[in-house]
């Protein structure tokens, strides 16, 4: 009996193998199903159901691997086996890889479809036996339900284990080309018809389109777009059936992201005057989202929020937004929208951060780009990336020896304005501005450039304000607006709003300085940041006082309206007591104008004036004196100068009349200061000049005789020969005087030029002299600079410092500073640490001291 039972099992197994071969192999014959069922039932009754299932699947696998899979991958072999250059040639072909991909998918899907029918034949046979066994209450292995999933897993496994490395690249090329084609269709459609753009991919069935479209071209575009989406959807569906779901989604996702990135780059460009973010968001809704909506609908993945299929909805479903041409989107589409929007914001943000230096250079014309960047950072929260990138750009492009201090300051002001619009709290401005401030503290002309920016009507106005306004006036307007806004924040707020504000409070970012609160940070203005560079407002006020004195002494009239306006603005920021000396300086010019008028009137009415004028040949009307209160002005640079007798007589008369009017006050003339307007008349020409008194005294001596030696002329005027040679170069450069070598090599002869022919002969020499003279004049100042004043004031402490270092050997800067404050009572020590450091650096340069490891000691 056992032998007969074994023979029966072997016979059934042999018949099963033969029938499986007929069903699966060769031409394939689905008609074997009725004959296969009793054989399968017999084998299952013998407990061989699992063996039947596994053998059948193995048979299908071998057939699928040797036929369909091998042929499928062979179609892509030419691309896979080619070099990188040859692959580019494949990609530029218009129909590649669409034609190859479509043909390959069609063949393998046809084979898979037949094998699925074979699986259903066996599954039906197994199911029939299982139902009969269940009715007879016999124990049977349930294999029919797992047969199709096992087959699908087998198909995916075979394809993935034989996958060429280049196949994902082929898929990427396919989806990129199709999406480019889709985007081209959108661009070619009528941009003015928003409905056509929004409905471009809204339906997957071409026959369902509204036949009432008025424009044939739009109907054509819509039809082509739907056909294209259907073709893409068919490819995606076929790959899903083959088990390439993840790879396919990654491919068309990367293609969408690539197209979005290209669009952002195209819209952004290098034009920072046009906002980009709105156009990018609109494009996302018109192209990628419409495409994804149509694709997901075609694949059956689009589930409406109202369907109720999901018992537990995502938090995204709480407030779904409506998209044009889509209505309420599915959760999958909403997630896609968030993903694309984030990537677009991040891409545009990275573009703008990379070009932030150029954007700030063009600010405020580049305000749209700054606003886009602000919105991107609010969405992504990647502020630290901005800080790190911009600091790197500043150190590489701005904080270099080749950049002028004025350019650095202007860029700093633009940076403050731009970053405050991005981050009103000022947290990131602190981080970005610190390297700039540290660098500027090491430049000697920083204070002077800051004062020039604040007071010069053309130097500080970089924000397109009113013509002639300086940076100080602009800052004053900003301060007023900020104060008004702060006032409104406190007065126009009720208890309910205050409670809401407290609930929405957020801590400062981790980059914030813990020593500064949010309130104080918002109060920081541009002028405050400028003063923080210097370290003390007194230094800025002193520099302004020197520059104001220089400016007032060089004036040829008494027009000081702009200076008064600037002073009033500075008093608002620094207080009246700090600007008291500057106010007295301006009042001196106002009083000088009135005093000049009174003296001229009295001299004109005085008896004997006409005869005196005829003798002097100079009228009192040509003299305007700037009368200063020397105790309130910075130290004035004085130089001995012997003016011509006629001018000296004019000055004496003026001083005498001043003494009579302002008794007991007297005038002490600074003859080297001021300006002189001259008209020189020659044989064939006349020339007009505005020069300094020394140059006027030089040329007026040539009225007495036409030729002078340099030594004789220097003695006559009362100035050193070196100074004379430098000043007289102005007249030789203008062709008024000629220079020749005298008997002594160091004693040149200067002769007046009466004819233009003599000027032409010396034109080359004159040009070189003119350039030299201009450079020399630029370095001269009528007022002692802040550095010179500081050096003079600090000189009295030099002996104290030398004595301390003699006793203590070496001392740090802080110890020297504190010791001077403690023991220097007469004169009292009131200098800052920075001023002391500057003075000690001068002593080191003079080799009186030396510095080692932060310690000062006497030079040995």
PEJOJO-V392400 format. One record per run of one state. SS is the DSSP state (H for helix, E for strand, C for the rest). FROM is the first residue (numbers start at 1). TO is the last residue. Records with the same first field share a line. If there is no record, write none. Layout:
SS = FROM-TO  FROM-TO
This chain:
C = 1-1  25-29  46-48  75-76  81-83  93-97  136-143  162-166  189-193  199-205  209-215  242-244  269-276  300-304  308-314  320-321  324-326  329-330  355-355  362-366  381-382  399-404  423-426  442-445  456-470  492-494  504-517  524-525  535-536  554-560  575-579  606-608  617-619  623-629  633-635  637-644  662-675  682-685  692-692  704-706  718-720  734-736  741-748  753-755  762-762  779-782  784-785  809-809  824-824  826-827  829-832  846-848  853-854  859-860
H = 2-24  30-45  49-74  77-80  84-92  98-135  144-161  167-188  194-198  206-208  216-241  245-268  277-299  305-307  315-319  331-354  356-361  367-380  383-398  405-422  427-441  446-455  471-491  495-503  518-523  526-534  537-553  561-574  580-605  609-616  620-622  630-632  645-661  693-703  710-717  721-733  756-761  763-778  786-808  813-823  833-845
E = 322-323  327-328  636-636  676-681  686-691  707-709  737-740  749-752  783-783  810-812  825-825  828-828  849-852  855-858
